[in-house]
Amino acid sequence: MPDGVRRQFDTKLRYLANGVLVSGISPFRGIGPGGKELKSGGYRLVLTTEFTDAIHPLHAFKKDSSRGRKTRGRHVDTIKARYEELCQEYSARSRKQ
């Protein structure tokens, strides 16, 4: 991922963490109510804001223009697997308390 894109995502994540709305963000369906997708040129960063203590980036990738609007299955699989791991981690944490 180019440094400029990485810096832009970093800045947008900081704004989101402080409750500021940012441009280039849209819902990402399939990973719960807090699923969001940040866009920067041909790159995407999928994250969740579902858990109150932090914003959790799940996967960053270069968008394949040949597939149109739909995200490739391998990216979706990675996103869903990381989301499931995060849910299990939060579930285990809440059981310990």
N, C-alpha and C positions, 0 to 999 in steps of 0.2 A: 504494500500500500504506500503510495507517495506521501512524503512528509507533510505536504500542504493539506492533503485530505485528512491525515491523522490529526494534525493541529486543529482543523475545522471541527472534526468530531469531538475532540477534547474540549474545545470551547463550548460547543453545544451541550455536551454532557454537564459541564460546570453550570451553565445557565439553567438547565433542567433541574439540577440538584438544588438550585436556589429558588425554584418555583417560577422561573421566567419561561414564557413560551418562546419557542424558536422556529425559524422557518425550515422547510424541508423535512418536516416530521409528519408521519401519517400512521394510522392504526395498522398493526400487523395481526391478522386474524389467525387463530389456531393455537395460540399459546396463553390463553387466559385474558382477563379483562385489561391488564396493563401492558399488553404487547404493543410496541411502537417500532417504527422503522425510520431511521434517519437517512437522508439522501444527500450525497455530495458528488455531483458529476455522475460518473458511472459506478460509484461505490455505494454500498449500503452497510448500515450498522443496525442490527436488530437487538432490542433491549426490552426489559420489562421494568415497569414501575409498580408492579403489583404489591411488592413488599415494602412496608413503610420505612424501613431503616436505610435503604439505599436504592440506587438505580443499578441494575445489573445488566451489563452488556453481555449478550449471548453469542453473537457471531458477526463478524465483518467479512465482506466479500466484494469482489468486483462483479457487477451486474452484467449478465450476458445479453447483449442487445438482440441477438438472433432469436431469442425465445420470447420476445415481446414483453408484456407486462408481468408474466408469471415467473416467479422465482423457481429456479431449478430444484428438483426433488432432493438432490444431495445436500443443498443448503438448508432446505426445510427440515430434513432429517436431523442434521446437526443442531439446528435451532431447537427442535422439539426435544431431542435427547438432553441438551444442556438445561432446558427449562424443567424437564422432569427431574433431573439431578438436583436442581435448585429447590424445587418443591419438596423433594424428599429430605433435603438438608434442613429446610425450615420446619418440616413436620417433626423431624427428630429433635430439633432444638426446642420446639414448643412442648414436646413430651417430657423433656428433662426439667422444665421449669415447674 
